Amino acid sequence: MRASHGLVSVLLIAAAGLIVLWLTLGLDLDRLRIEAERLRRQAYIAAGVPLPGTPALGDLEKRLAAQGLELGAPVFIRIFKLEFELEVWLKRADHFERFAVYPICRWSGLLGPKLTEGDWQAPEGFYTVDSKALNPASHWHRSFNLGFPNAFDRAHGRTGSYLMVHGGCQSVGCYAMTDAVIDEIWSLVTAALQRGQPRFHVHIFPFRMTEARLAVRGGTPWAAFWGDLKPGYDAFEATRLPPKVSVCQGRYFVSPDEPDAAGRSAIDLACPKATGAKT
């Protein structure tokens, strides 16, 4: 145990040194934050202790009941790269409630979408997952496939395969959650699908998409793409209901879904009407 604590100290010092180096050289601050956070998380995993922010796993049904939720309720997931967070939301009555925020152990690449097979970049965008995407015997304990490339990705010629949310703490384009955390997420999503939700949405953002955060990154190559993601973020923030997502002429469009849809709608290729939702 003493050796583990020593390794944690070394890695945390390395993360601090990386921050000083990056600030001295004036390099990209988002990249700095991401790399430093990866080092910090590696230190916790090396020590065999849960990542900071990990919920008190166990007694799932009791924790659900404490929030007025139940196992089998429809599921909605959001991922935020810069914050290293995955949120699970469950439907209660006519809206979704956030059940838990789980720390992501590791994702690969930088902010921005996945472009090509082998670029090690974790995707961003709007995805749906059904029961065929589940792998209970994954190399990384358990996993579900995000369905990359989706209609938007294909419209832009993006390639890649087997982009997952899975256990463990390694990534070549996936979101690794550790085995203990993926077990709990697995229980929630499989129960929802077994009860009749045909698919659930997974919305992946570079960061929590406030106007201020977008403004400071307005000069990046992905500013326009992120601008197309923001209406999906805003729609859920306003209504606590996953919006309907369409892909039209290579762009994402969102509109209010039917209240009973419960985040189950497929992503389609229907262009919005002139009076419909705008990006």
C-alpha positions, -999 to 999 in steps of 0.1 A, spaced: 0 0 0 29 24 8 44 17 -26 10 25 -42 8 58 -24 44 66 -35 34 59 -72 3 82 -68 26 110 -55 50 106 -84 22 107 -110 5 137 -93 38 155 -93 43 147 -129 8 161 -137 17 193 -119 50 195 -138 32 190 -170 9 220 -162 39 242 -154 56 231 -187 26 238 -207 20 272 -192 56 281 -198 55 271 -234 21 287 -240 6 256 -254 -31 247 -258 -49 249 -224 -75 223 -233 -48 198 -243 -30 206 -211 -60 200 -190 -68 167 -208 -32 153 -205 -29 164 -168 -62 147 -160 -52 115 -177 -21 114 -155 -41 121 -124 -65 93 -132 -37 69 -140 -24 76 -105 -57 65 -88 -60 34 -110 -24 24 -102 -32 28 -65 -63 6 -69 -87 32 -55 -119 46 -71 -116 77 -92 -128 109 -75 -164 115 -81 -173 78 -84 -208 72 -68 -212 49 -39 -217 18 -61 -238 -9 -47 -274 -13 -35 -286 2 -68 -323 -2 -62 -321 16 -29 -303 45 -44 -328 46 -73 -357 46 -48 -341 75 -29 -345 96 -60 -380 84 -69 -366 63 -98 -367 26 -107 -347 0 -125 -360 -4 -160 -370 32 -165 -360 47 -199 -324 58 -201 -306 88 -216 -268 93 -215 -246 124 -219 -208 124 -222 -186 155 -217 -150 150 -228 -132 179 -211 -149 172 -178 -143 134 -181 -179 128 -171 -207 104 -182 -242 112 -169 -270 87 -167 -305 101 -167 -337 81 -161 -373 90 -169 -396 98 -141 -432 109 -150 -429 133 -179 -392 142 -178 -358 127 -171 -339 130 -139 -302 127 -135 -294 96 -115 -256 97 -114 -225 113 -128 -197 88 -134 -160 98 -139 -146 86 -172 -114 68 -166 -99 74 -200 -108 85 -235 -84 90 -263 -75 119 -286 -84 155 -281 -115 177 -284 -132 174 -317 -149 146 -337 -135 113 -349 -125 115 -385 -108 83 -397 -103 47 -387 -71 44 -366 -69 81 -355 -75 71 -319 -100 99 -316 -131 94 -294 -163 105 -312 -186 135 -306 -222 138 -317 -256 122 -313 -258 84 -312 -283 57 -304 -278 23 -288 -301 -8 -290 -298 -43 -277 -278 -55 -307 -250 -31 -297 -245 -47 -263 -215 -70 -256 -216 -87 -222 -184 -106 -229 -163 -78 -241 -125 -78 -240 -130 -48 -217 -155 -66 -194 -187 -52 -208 -194 -28 -236 -219 -12 -258 -213 1 -293 -221 38 -300 -229 31 -336 -201 52 -352 -203 62 -380 -239 74 -378 -257 92 -406 -239 125 -399 -205 109 -398 -211 90 -431 -223 122 -448 -188 136 -440 -169 106 -451 -158 97 -416 -147 61 -409 -142 40 -379 -156 10 -361 -161 -5 -327 -163 28 -308 -175 17 -274 -184 26 -238 -167 -1 -219 -149 -12 -187 -112 -10 -179 -91 22 -182 -76 20 -217 -89 36 -249 -81 37 -286 -112 58 -294 -136 45 -268 -148 57 -234 -134 35 -206 -153 36 -173 -136 9 -152 -152 -25 -146 -171 -15 -115 -187 15 -131 -196 -2 -164 -214 -29 -143 -237 -4 -129 -243 14 -162 -249 -20 -177 -276 -28 -152 -294 4 -160 -293 3 -197 -301 -35 -200 -331 -31 -177 -344 -2 -198 -341 -21 -230 -356 -53 -216 -386 -33 -204 -393 -20 -239 -372 10 -246 -360 0 -282 -329 22 -281 -314 50 -259 -296 81 -270 -260 89 -261 -251 126 -267 -214 133 -267 -201 168 -263 -166 183 -261 -175 201 -229 -206 216 -212 -218 238 -239 -223 273 -225 -221 303 -247 -190 314 -229 -171 282 -234 -180 282 -271 -170 318 -275 -134 313 -262 -130 284 -287 -146 303 -316 -113 302 -336 -109 264 -335 -115 242 -366 -145 226 -349 -164 257 -339 -191 253 -366 -195 216 -358 -199 224 -321 -224 251 -330 -245 223 -346 -243 202 -314 -253 230 -291 -290 230 -300 -292 194 -288 -275 203 -256 -298 233 -251 -330 214 -259 -324 189 -232 -313 215 -207 -346 233 -213 -370 204 -213 -353 175 -197 -365 154 -226 -341 141 -253 -349 159 -286 -355 143 -319 -324 143 -340 -322 145 -378 -294 148 -403 -301 170 -433 -275 180 -459 -247 171 -437 -259 190 -406 -276 180 -373 -310 194 -367 -330 189 -335 -367 194 -328 -390 185 -299 -399 148 -298 -432 133 -288 -435 134 -250 -440 97 -248 -410 90 -271 -388 88 -240 -355 92 -260 -363 62 -281 -365 78 -316 -340 68 -342 -318 95 -359 -334 100 -393 -326 118 -426 -357 140 -426 -350 176 -433 -369 201 -411 -397 221 -425 -391 258 -430 -410 265 -398 -394 237 -379 -364 237 -355 -332 254 -365 -297 246 -355 
